[in-house]
Amino acid sequence: MASAGSLQGLFFALYCSESCPVNFDRDTFLHRMAQTSPFPFDIAIERAEGIYLYSPDGKRYTDMISGIGVSSIGHRHPHVLDAIHRQLDKHLHVMVYGEYIQSAPNQLASLLTSLLPPTLNCCYFVNSGTEANEAALKLAKRVTGRTELVSFRKSYHGSTHGSMSVSGNEVKKIAFRPLLPDVRFLTFNETSELSQITNQTAGVIIETIQGDAGVRIPSMEFMQALRNRCDETGSMLIFDEIQCGMGRTGKLFAFEHYGVAPDILTLAKAFGGGLPIGTFISSEAHMKSLTHDPMLGHITTFGGNPVCCASAHATLEVLTQEKLIDQVEEKGRYLQSLLQHPDIREIRRIGLMFAMDFASAEKVNRIVARARENGIILYWFLSHPYSIRMAPPLTIGMDQLKESAEMILDAIEHS
């Protein structure tokens, strides 16, 4: 006999199938939802599964950008869905961050810190990557008692006020000045400039792999010199792994490639498995500075949302238990080997994080449009319009990579 709960769920599903309308109206999207540019991607998506997106008319798209680095284990991974459903049956939001003991955030904090160096043993869960970076900057100032922040040209750390202040693309910032004072920019991967980090520097924020600059990969020498300089000056080193973390580079965390660890680590995007969550992580001693003088040094209503934490915990389990990360470099090399065309000026890659350079932004736009017609989702970069962004789900198979490469090459050839 069916339980009352299962019958209730069946009745609700039947009701929704007949009574809950769907709305893919383009005018509503364009005029009742605020836009971010005059040229949105402008396709309708009804459902998603694995590496694929589906339009209301059934057209299939291969998501070669993982929703901009979010769906790294594919869309609607069964283990993640199961964790979300189990948490939904218990409770949603019950209190602002940091007051009630809840199982889902506890489980996530325990697993995450077990995978990190001992100095990164205390997590604060927030709502997004930009909030994680905002809070990391505050923590660096609070711990050191200093004011200067150092970042790198062409970097991207978010679109809120503080995160924008330490992002390196002036074109995106100029309309919103004045921004935070006392911010200094250095050249990424230029060891000779690290002497500009001084005992006045509170924190240095850097993408371990620069993302929106078109996948810029620093040298071992630079990263180790940066760590040493921060140690010399007592400055807090912040690694922003919002784009490059969570297995994307072939390591769970990109800093593992360099034999160094940050004082503060920020994660988001793929961290949530498709739900909105970010985190900044440091030592317990550093984090305690946010609890006094003043109390509530960083607060957030929805940070540590239990459903999002359950999803993030399940995502980490998938990454570590299904051995996906062990396959990332092999898949990246294979896809790169297939992408041979005279119009490709350069490919920069680490793991399954790609930038393909072309002669012009116009060429890039034509390729992206043609690929969309072919059923392949590609994208561009905020700070490097001559490059195409690719970051497929880590779950993508070799046959799917081959099929995708063929459609991408067709788009290049006919653009």
LOTIVEX-654871 format. One line per field, with one value per residue (C-alpha): residue in one letter; chain; z, y, x. Coordinates in steps of 0.5 Angstrom, whole numbers, plus 500, padded with zeros to 3 digits. Layout:
<recs>
code	c(a:...)
unit	c(A:...)
Z	c(Z:...)
Y	c(Y:...)
X	c(X:...)
</recs>
This chain:
<recs>
code	c(m:a:s:a:g:s:l:q:g:l:f:f:a:l:y:c:s:e:s:c:p:v:n:f:d:r:d:t:f:l:h:r:m:a:q:t:s:p:f:p:f:d:i:a:i:e:r:a:e:g:i:y:l:y:s:p:d:g:k:r:y:t:d:m:i:s:g:i:g:v:s:s:i:g:h:r:h:p:h:v:l:d:a:i:h:r:q:l:d:k:h:l:h:v:m:v:y:g:e:y:i:q:s:a:p:n:q:l:a:s:l:l:t:s:l:l:p:p:t:l:n:c:c:y:f:v:n:s:g:t:e:a:n:e:a:a:l:k:l:a:k:r:v:t:g:r:t:e:l:v:s:f:r:k:s:y:h:g:s:t:h:g:s:m:s:v:s:g:n:e:v:k:k:i:a:f:r:p:l:l:p:d:v:r:f:l:t:f:n:e:t:s:e:l:s:q:i:t:n:q:t:a:g:v:i:i:e:t:i:q:g:d:a:g:v:r:i:p:s:m:e:f:m:q:a:l:r:n:r:c:d:e:t:g:s:m:l:i:f:d:e:i:q:c:g:m:g:r:t:g:k:l:f:a:f:e:h:y:g:v:a:p:d:i:l:t:l:a:k:a:f:g:g:g:l:p:i:g:t:f:i:s:s:e:a:h:m:k:s:l:t:h:d:p:m:l:g:h:i:t:t:f:g:g:n:p:v:c:c:a:s:a:h:a:t:l:e:v:l:t:q:e:k:l:i:d:q:v:e:e:k:g:r:y:l:q:s:l:l:q:h:p:d:i:r:e:i:r:r:i:g:l:m:f:a:m:d:f:a:s:a:e:k:v:n:r:i:v:a:r:a:r:e:n:g:i:i:l:y:w:f:l:s:h:p:y:s:i:r:m:a:p:p:l:t:i:g:m:d:q:l:k:e:s:a:e:m:i:l:d:a:i:e:h:s)
unit	c(A:A:A:A:A:A:A:A:A:A:A:A:A:A:A:A:A:A:A:A:A:A:A:A:A:A:A:A:A:A:A:A:A:A:A:A:A:A:A:A:A:A:A:A:A:A:A:A:A:A:A:A:A:A:A:A:A:A:A:A:A:A:A:A:A:A:A:A:A:A:A:A:A:A:A:A:A:A:A:A:A:A:A:A:A:A:A:A:A:A:A:A:A:A:A:A:A:A:A:A:A:A:A:A:A:A:A:A:A:A:A:A:A:A:A:A:A:A:A:A:A:A:A:A:A:A:A:A:A:A:A:A:A:A:A:A:A:A:A:A:A:A:A:A:A:A:A:A:A:A:A:A:A:A:A:A:A:A:A:A:A:A:A:A:A:A:A:A:A:A:A:A:A:A:A:A:A:A:A:A:A:A:A:A:A:A:A:A:A:A:A:A:A:A:A:A:A:A:A:A:A:A:A:A:A:A:A:A:A:A:A:A:A:A:A:A:A:A:A:A:A:A:A:A:A:A:A:A:A:A:A:A:A:A:A:A:A:A:A:A:A:A:A:A:A:A:A:A:A:A:A:A:A:A:A:A:A:A:A:A:A:A:A:A:A:A:A:A:A:A:A:A:A:A:A:A:A:A:A:A:A:A:A:A:A:A:A:A:A:A:A:A:A:A:A:A:A:A:A:A:A:A:A:A:A:A:A:A:A:A:A:A:A:A:A:A:A:A:A:A:A:A:A:A:A:A:A:A:A:A:A:A:A:A:A:A:A:A:A:A:A:A:A:A:A:A:A:A:A:A:A:A:A:A:A:A:A:A:A:A:A:A:A:A:A:A:A:A:A:A:A:A:A:A:A:A:A:A:A:A:A:A:A:A:A:A:A:A:A:A:A:A:A:A:A:A:A:A:A:A:A:A:A:A:A:A:A:A:A:A:A:A:A:A:A)
Z	c(500:498:504:505:504:497:495:497:492:487:487:487:481:478:480:477:471:469:473:474:468:465:462:456:454:451:452:460:460:456:460:466:468:469:464:464:457:451:448:452:450:449:449:453:457:460:463:464:465:465:460:456:456:453:450:450:443:445:442:445:447:450:456:454:460:465:466:467:472:476:474:474:476:470:471:476:479:482:488:489:488:493:498:496:497:504:507:504:508:514:514:510:513:520:523:520:520:526:531:531:530:524:521:514:515:520:515:510:514:517:510:507:512:512:505:506:509:517:517:513:518:519:514:514:509:505:499:493:490:491:498:500:497:500:507:506:505:511:515:512:515:521:522:520:523:516:510:504:499:493:487:480:473:469:475:476:484:483:482:489:491:495:490:484:487:487:480:475:469:469:463:468:474:471:471:479:482:487:489:495:497:498:493:489:482:480:474:474:474:474:480:480:482:489:492:492:497:504:511:510:506:509:504:497:493:487:482:483:475:472:469:466:463:459:463:465:469:473:474:480:481:482:486:491:491:492:498:501:500:504:510:510:510:515:509:509:502:499:494:490:487:485:478:478:484:485:481:475:474:475:483:488:489:484:489:490:483:487:493:497:501:502:509:506:501:497:493:490:483:482:490:490:485:482:488:490:496:497:503:505:509:514:521:527:530:524:524:531:530:527:533:537:537:534:535:528:524:518:518:513:513:508:509:511:508:509:503:499:504:503:495:496:501:496:490:494:495:488:486:491:491:483:482:477:478:476:469:468:465:460:458:457:453:449:447:446:441:437:437:431:426:423:426:433:435:441:447:454:458:465:466:463:464:456:453:445:442:435:431:433:438:432:430:437:437:430:433:439:435:430:435:439:432:432:439:443:448:448:451:452:457:461:460:454:448:443:447:447:454:455:462:460:466:469:468:460:456:451:446:448:447:440:438:441:438:431:432:435:429:424:428:427:419:418:422)
Y	c(500:507:511:518:522:518:519:527:527:524:528:535:532:531:538:541:538:541:547:550:554:554:561:561:568:572:579:577:575:581:587:584:581:586:584:584:586:588:581:576:569:568:561:557:552:547:541:539:532:530:534:536:542:541:547:547:544:538:541:538:543:540:545:546:551:548:554:558:553:551:544:541:534:535:537:534:529:523:523:531:530:525:529:535:531:528:535:538:533:535:543:549:555:556:561:566:563:561:560:554:547:544:537:539:545:541:535:540:543:536:534:540:541:534:535:541:543:543:551:551:548:553:555:560:559:564:565:567:567:575:575:570:574:581:577:574:582:584:578:580:587:585:580:584:591:594:597:596:590:588:584:583:586:583:579:578:577:579:584:587:593:591:585:590:594:589:586:588:590:598:598:594:599:606:607:605:609:611:604:602:606:603:598:596:592:588:584:577:572:577:575:582:586:582:587:592:587:591:591:595:590:587:582:579:576:572:567:561:560:567:565:571:574:568:562:565:559:562:559:555:560:566:562:560:567:570:565:567:574:574:570:576:582:578:579:575:571:569:564:565:558:560:558:554:550:543:539:543:543:536:537:538:545:548:551:543:544:549:546:552:554:560:564:564:560:562:557:558:556:548:548:547:542:547:551:558:557:560:559:563:558:560:558:558:563:568:566:568:575:576:574:580:588:588:582:579:582:578:576:573:571:565:563:556:554:547:545:548:545:538:539:542:536:531:534:533:526:525:528:524:518:517:519:524:528:523:523:531:531:526:528:535:533:529:535:539:534:534:542:543:548:554:559:557:562:559:554:555:549:546:540:542:549:552:558:558:565:567:573:578:578:578:572:569:572:568:562:562:563:558:553:554:553:546:545:546:552:556:563:568:572:578:581:577:578:574:568:562:559:552:548:542:538:533:527:528:522:521:520:526:530:527:529:536:537:536:541:546:545:546:552:555:553:556:563)
X	c(500:503:504:501:507:508:501:501:507:504:498:502:506:499:497:503:503:496:496:503:505:511:514:519:517:522:519:519:526:528:524:522:528:534:540:547:549:545:547:544:546:538:536:531:533:527:532:539:542:549:553:547:542:535:531:523:523:527:534:540:546:553:555:562:562:559:554:561:564:559:556:563:560:555:547:543:548:544:548:547:540:539:543:538:532:534:535:529:525:528:528:530:533:532:537:542:549:553:547:544:548:546:548:549:554:557:558:561:566:568:569:572:577:580:582:586:592:592:593:586:582:576:570:565:560:557:552:557:564:564:562:567:572:569:570:577:579:576:579:586:585:582:588:594:591:593:590:593:591:595:592:594:592:587:584:577:574:567:562:561:564:570:571:571:576:581:579:584:580:579:574:569:571:571:563:563:569:571:572:576:582:589:589:596:596:602:603:601:607:612:617:621:615:613:618:612:609:611:610:604:600:594:593:595:589:590:587:591:590:587:580:577:584:584:587:593:598:603:610:612:618:613:608:613:616:609:608:615:614:608:611:617:612:607:601:595:596:589:588:581:580:572:574:580:578:574:578:578:586:587:588:582:585:589:595:597:600:605:607:604:598:594:593:586:582:576:571:564:562:563:563:555:554:549:546:549:554:561:566:572:577:583:585:581:585:585:577:576:578:571:568:570:572:567:563:559:565:562:555:550:543:543:550:551:544:543:540:546:551:548:549:556:558:555:559:566:564:563:569:573:570:569:576:574:580:585:582:582:589:588:581:584:590:585:581:587:590:583:583:587:586:590:585:587:593:594:591:592:590:591:586:580:580:581:582:583:586:583:585:579:573:569:571:570:563:562:565:560:554:556:557:550:547:551:549:555:555:562:563:568:572:571:578:580:575:580:579:574:572:572:571:566:564:569:564:565:567:572:567:563:570:571:564:564:571:568:562:567:572:566:564:571:571:565:565)
</recs>
